[in-house]
Amino acid sequence: MDEAALPSRRDLWIHMLVHPGHTLPTALAPVLVAAGLAFHDGVFAAGPVLLALLAGWLVQLGGVLTDNYENLARHPSDREHPQLVHALREGSLTLFGLKAAILACFGVALAIGAYLVHLGGVAVLYSAGPSPFGARGLADPVFFAFFGTVSVVGAYYVQAAPALGPIAFWDVVPAALPLKAVALGLPIGALTTGILIIDDIRDREFDVVKGKNTVAVRFGAQWSRAEFLALLAFAYVAPLWFVAGLGFSPWVLLPLASLPYVVSTARAVLTLDRYEALLPLTPQMARLLVLYAILLAFGVAQP
């Protein structure tokens, strides 16, 4: 690689490692929805919301750093990330520095609240360990559950805890938590998983070389595209259920206003195949996730 093409250490960390386009949106979306429901229920608390957002972002960031660390440690000639490989070789990036950043992210997240222990563990296991989720094609259901329902329920609980009282660790879905908090996380989990699917379709040629059995590698890009469409359909049917089955006001149908954006995103995912062409779709899908979450949170907050 040309030396002139190598980013500075600052740009390397800020633009390539600390601020990928999806980490903040995937942390923000469930917190927004949980805040909307808490406002609706009269238990909104700004402090816990901000702490949940910070911890959630650190967990997401720690997962991204872990993925990069594992790629560079196991595949030091990784063709997918030539700039990181070159930075590692010339010393502006080190595995020790990456590991320290990972520990800092998860350490601070865990210090913010014990309720994020499970999320931190899942993010680490996605890329690391002897049996990583991502390498075995198990990441999709994990993302759906933990970065959707679990995140919304957790962010809601830290606001509502004074009213709900203590909840035992072994209570998976405690009666004290409203079913609405669980249900509202489902479309968020669906759209968040859509981000992962785009990445898996885009990276499948690199993942084959690395031995990663993602869904796109195991079953092919067409299967992943069908899964992507099914998750989008679910996310946009869910508001109808929220009105008809859960008793929310018609305001909760606001996410349907983002349908033109989702149609253009889906069309691109279905038609584009080259790595470079799919690369902008990850942040585009992340923006769609945040837009949906903002509209849903506003609709849920209405009496």
KESE-201703 format. One line per field, with one value per residue (C-alpha): residue number from 1; residue in one letter; z, x, y. Coordinates in nm, 2 decimals, m for minus. Each point is the difference from the previous one (the first is absolute). Layout:
N
num = [NUM  ...]
residuo = [A  ...]
pz = [Z  ...]
px = [X  ...]
py = [Y  ...]
//
This chain:
303
num = [1  2  3  4  5  6  7  8  9  10  11  12  13  14  15  16  17  18  19  20  21  22  23  24  25  26  27  28  29  30  31  32  33  34  35  36  37  38  39  40  41  42  43  44  45  46  47  48  49  50  51  52  53  54  55  56  57  58  59  60  61  62  63  64  65  66  67  68  69  70  71  72  73  74  75  76  77  78  79  80  81  82  83  84  85  86  87  88  89  90  91  92  93  94  95  96  97  98  99  100  101  102  103  104  105  106  107  108  109  110  111  112  113  114  115  116  117  118  119  120  121  122  123  124  125  126  127  128  129  130  131  132  133  134  135  136  137  138  139  140  141  142  143  144  145  146  147  148  149  150  151  152  153  154  155  156  157  158  159  160  161  162  163  164  165  166  167  168  169  170  171  172  173  174  175  176  177  178  179  180  181  182  183  184  185  186  187  188  189  190  191  192  193  194  195  196  197  198  199  200  201  202  203  204  205  206  207  208  209  210  211  212  213  214  215  216  217  218  219  220  221  222  223  224  225  226  227  228  229  230  231  232  233  234  235  236  237  238  239  240  241  242  243  244  245  246  247  248  249  250  251  252  253  254  255  256  257  258  259  260  261  262  263  264  265  266  267  268  269  270  271  272  273  274  275  276  277  278  279  280  281  282  283  284  285  286  287  288  289  290  291  292  293  294  295  296  297  298  299  300  301  302  303]
residuo = [M  D  E  A  A  L  P  S  R  R  D  L  W  I  H  M  L  V  H  P  G  H  T  L  P  T  A  L  A  P  V  L  V  A  A  G  L  A  F  H  D  G  V  F  A  A  G  P  V  L  L  A  L  L  A  G  W  L  V  Q  L  G  G  V  L  T  D  N  Y  E  N  L  A  R  H  P  S  D  R  E  H  P  Q  L  V  H  A  L  R  E  G  S  L  T  L  F  G  L  K  A  A  I  L  A  C  F  G  V  A  L  A  I  G  A  Y  L  V  H  L  G  G  V  A  V  L  Y  S  A  G  P  S  P  F  G  A  R  G  L  A  D  P  V  F  F  A  F  F  G  T  V  S  V  V  G  A  Y  Y  V  Q  A  A  P  A  L  G  P  I  A  F  W  D  V  V  P  A  A  L  P  L  K  A  V  A  L  G  L  P  I  G  A  L  T  T  G  I  L  I  I  D  D  I  R  D  R  E  F  D  V  V  K  G  K  N  T  V  A  V  R  F  G  A  Q  W  S  R  A  E  F  L  A  L  L  A  F  A  Y  V  A  P  L  W  F  V  A  G  L  G  F  S  P  W  V  L  L  P  L  A  S  L  P  Y  V  V  S  T  A  R  A  V  L  T  L  D  R  Y  E  A  L  L  P  L  T  P  Q  M  A  R  L  L  V  L  Y  A  I  L  L  A  F  G  V  A  Q  P]
pz = [0.00  m0.08  0.31  m0.10  0.01  0.36  0.24  0.30  0.34  0.11  m0.32  0.03  0.35  m0.04  m0.35  m0.04  0.35  0.24  m0.23  m0.25  m0.14  0.19  0.36  0.13  m0.19  0.13  0.36  m0.04  m0.16  0.30  0.25  m0.20  0.00  0.37  0.08  m0.21  0.19  0.34  m0.08  m0.09  0.33  0.20  0.11  m0.23  0.16  m0.20  0.20  m0.04  m0.37  m0.06  0.19  m0.19  m0.33  0.10  0.12  m0.31  m0.23  0.18  m0.03  m0.38  m0.03  0.20  m0.24  m0.30  0.15  0.10  m0.36  m0.13  0.26  m0.08  m0.38  0.04  0.25  m0.20  m0.35  0.00  m0.38  0.00  m0.35  0.13  0.21  m0.17  0.18  0.34  m0.11  m0.12  0.31  0.21  m0.20  0.02  0.37  0.01  0.12  0.24  0.12  0.36  m0.06  m0.15  0.29  0.25  m0.18  0.01  0.37  0.07  m0.20  0.18  0.33  0.00  m0.14  0.29  0.25  m0.12  0.09  0.06  m0.22  m0.30  0.09  m0.24  m0.29  0.05  0.01  m0.32  m0.18  0.09  m0.09  m0.35  m0.11  0.26  0.20  m0.11  m0.14  m0.13  m0.10  m0.32  m0.12  0.05  m0.16  0.33  0.01  m0.16  0.29  0.26  m0.16  m0.03  0.36  0.19  m0.21  m0.03  0.28  0.27  m0.06  0.00  0.31  0.18  m0.09  0.11  0.33  0.11  m0.03  0.15  0.28  0.28  m0.09  m0.09  0.29  m0.02  m0.26  0.06  m0.24  m0.09  m0.10  m0.38  m0.07  0.34  0.05  0.13  m0.35  m0.25  m0.30  m0.20  0.08  m0.13  m0.32  m0.09  m0.01  m0.27  m0.30  0.13  0.02  m0.36  m0.14  0.19  m0.13  m0.35  0.05  0.08  m0.30  m0.23  0.14  m0.04  m0.37  m0.06  0.18  m0.11  m0.23  0.28  0.26  m0.22  0.01  0.38  0.06  0.14  m0.06  0.00  m0.13  m0.33  m0.03  0.11  m0.20  m0.26  m0.06  m0.13  0.32  0.19  m0.22  0.06  0.37  m0.03  m0.18  0.26  0.29  m0.17  m0.06  0.36  0.12  m0.20  0.08  0.38  0.04  m0.12  0.28  0.25  m0.07  m0.05  0.26  0.26  0.02  m0.11  m0.17  m0.38  0.06  0.02  m0.37  m0.06  m0.10  m0.32  m0.12  m0.05  m0.26  m0.30  0.16  0.08  m0.36  m0.14  0.25  m0.08  m0.37  0.04  0.22  m0.26  m0.31  0.11  0.05  m0.01  0.33  m0.09  m0.10  0.32  0.23  0.03  0.08  0.36  0.11  m0.22  0.18  0.34  m0.09  m0.09  0.34  0.19  m0.21  0.07  0.38  0.02  m0.17  0.22  0.32  m0.08  m0.08  0.31  0.22  m0.10  0.24]
px = [0.00  0.12  0.12  m0.20  m0.32  0.07  m0.22  0.16  m0.03  m0.27  m0.20  0.05  m0.15  m0.27  m0.13  0.08  m0.02  m0.19  m0.26  m0.13  m0.33  m0.22  0.12  m0.17  m0.33  m0.03  0.06  m0.23  m0.31  m0.10  0.06  m0.22  m0.29  0.04  0.00  m0.32  m0.17  0.13  m0.14  m0.34  0.00  0.11  0.34  0.24  0.33  0.26  0.31  m0.05  m0.09  0.33  0.20  m0.18  0.09  0.37  0.03  m0.18  0.23  0.31  m0.13  m0.05  0.34  0.16  m0.15  0.14  0.34  m0.01  m0.09  0.29  0.24  m0.10  0.03  0.35  0.12  m0.13  0.05  0.29  m0.02  m0.37  m0.10  m0.32  0.17  0.33  0.04  m0.03  0.25  0.25  m0.04  0.07  0.31  0.14  m0.08  m0.27  m0.25  0.08  m0.19  0.09  m0.16  m0.32  m0.02  0.03  m0.27  m0.23  0.05  m0.06  m0.33  m0.14  0.15  m0.17  m0.33  0.00  0.08  m0.30  m0.24  0.00  m0.31  0.23  0.21  m0.19  0.03  0.37  0.05  m0.20  0.19  0.33  m0.11  m0.11  0.36  0.22  0.04  0.03  m0.36  m0.08  m0.37  0.10  0.22  m0.27  m0.29  m0.18  0.03  m0.34  m0.22  0.24  m0.02  m0.37  m0.06  0.27  0.03  m0.38  m0.22  0.26  0.14  m0.34  m0.11  0.33  m0.02  m0.36  0.06  0.28  m0.25  m0.30  0.20  m0.12  m0.36  0.04  0.22  0.29  m0.01  0.17  0.28  m0.17  m0.32  0.04  m0.32  m0.12  m0.37  0.09  0.13  m0.27  m0.04  0.01  0.37  0.08  m0.22  0.15  0.35  m0.10  0.01  0.31  0.16  m0.11  0.14  0.33  0.03  m0.04  0.32  0.18  m0.15  0.13  0.35  m0.01  m0.11  0.27  0.28  m0.09  0.30  0.24  m0.19  0.05  0.37  0.00  m0.22  m0.29  m0.33  m0.23  m0.35  0.10  0.29  m0.20  m0.31  0.09  m0.07  m0.35  m0.10  0.13  m0.19  m0.32  0.06  0.07  m0.33  m0.19  0.14  m0.09  m0.35  m0.03  0.13  m0.26  m0.30  0.08  m0.14  m0.34  0.01  0.10  m0.32  m0.24  0.14  0.19  m0.23  0.24  m0.14  0.02  0.30  0.20  m0.05  0.25  0.29  m0.20  0.10  0.35  m0.12  0.14  0.34  m0.02  m0.11  0.31  0.22  m0.16  0.03  0.38  0.05  m0.18  0.18  0.35  0.27  0.35  0.17  0.06  m0.37  m0.13  0.23  m0.22  m0.31  0.11  m0.01  m0.31  m0.18  0.12  m0.16  m0.32  0.01  0.04  m0.28  m0.23  0.08  m0.05  m0.35  m0.09  0.12  m0.20  m0.31  0.03  0.04  m0.34  m0.29]
py = [0.00  0.35  0.18  0.31  m0.22  m0.10  0.21  0.17  m0.18  0.25  m0.06  m0.38  m0.01  0.26  m0.08  m0.37  m0.14  0.22  0.14  m0.25  0.11  m0.25  m0.01  0.31  m0.06  m0.36  0.12  0.30  m0.17  m0.23  0.28  0.24  m0.25  m0.08  0.37  0.05  m0.29  0.13  0.35  m0.16  m0.19  0.31  m0.15  0.18  0.07  0.20  m0.11  m0.38  0.05  0.18  m0.26  m0.28  0.17  0.05  m0.36  m0.14  0.20  m0.13  m0.36  0.05  0.17  m0.28  m0.25  0.18  0.02  m0.37  m0.09  0.20  m0.14  m0.36  0.06  0.15  m0.26  m0.30  0.14  0.24  0.03  0.08  0.13  0.14  0.27  0.09  0.33  m0.17  m0.27  0.26  0.21  m0.31  m0.07  0.35  0.04  0.27  m0.27  m0.28  m0.31  0.11  0.33  m0.16  m0.24  0.29  0.19  m0.31  m0.04  0.37  m0.01  m0.30  0.10  0.34  m0.15  m0.25  0.27  0.20  m0.28  m0.38  m0.02  0.02  m0.30  m0.23  0.25  0.03  m0.37  m0.05  0.27  m0.16  m0.35  0.12  0.02  m0.15  m0.31  m0.36  m0.01  0.35  0.06  0.18  m0.28  m0.26  0.18  0.06  0.38  0.08  m0.13  0.13  0.35  m0.02  m0.09  0.19  0.32  0.02  m0.12  m0.04  0.35  0.16  m0.19  0.09  0.37  0.01  m0.18  0.24  0.28  m0.19  m0.19  0.22  m0.06  m0.37  m0.10  m0.25  m0.27  m0.34  m0.09  m0.33  0.17  0.01  0.19  0.12  0.06  0.35  0.10  0.08  m0.22  0.33  0.04  m0.35  0.05  0.34  m0.14  m0.25  0.23  0.17  m0.34  m0.08  0.32  m0.04  m0.35  0.15  0.20  m0.33  m0.17  0.27  m0.03  m0.38  0.03  0.26  m0.20  m0.35  m0.04  0.11  m0.22  m0.31  0.05  0.06  m0.31  0.20  m0.19  0.30  m0.05  0.15  m0.24  m0.31  0.05  0.27  0.36  m0.07  m0.16  0.30  0.24  m0.19  0.01  0.38  0.05  m0.21  0.20  0.33  m0.12  m0.10  0.33  0.19  m0.23  0.02  0.36  m0.13  m0.27  0.27  0.19  m0.30  m0.23  0.20  0.31  0.27  0.30  0.04  0.22  m0.32  m0.05  0.29  m0.23  m0.08  0.34  m0.13  m0.26  0.19  m0.01  m0.37  m0.08  0.17  m0.18  m0.34  0.06  0.07  m0.31  m0.22  0.13  0.10  m0.27  0.15  0.08  0.36  0.05  m0.15  0.18  0.32  m0.21  m0.08  0.37  0.05  m0.29  0.14  0.34  m0.18  m0.17  0.33  0.16  m0.29  0.01  0.38  m0.03  m0.30  0.16  0.32  m0.21  m0.22  0.31  0.13  m0.06]
//
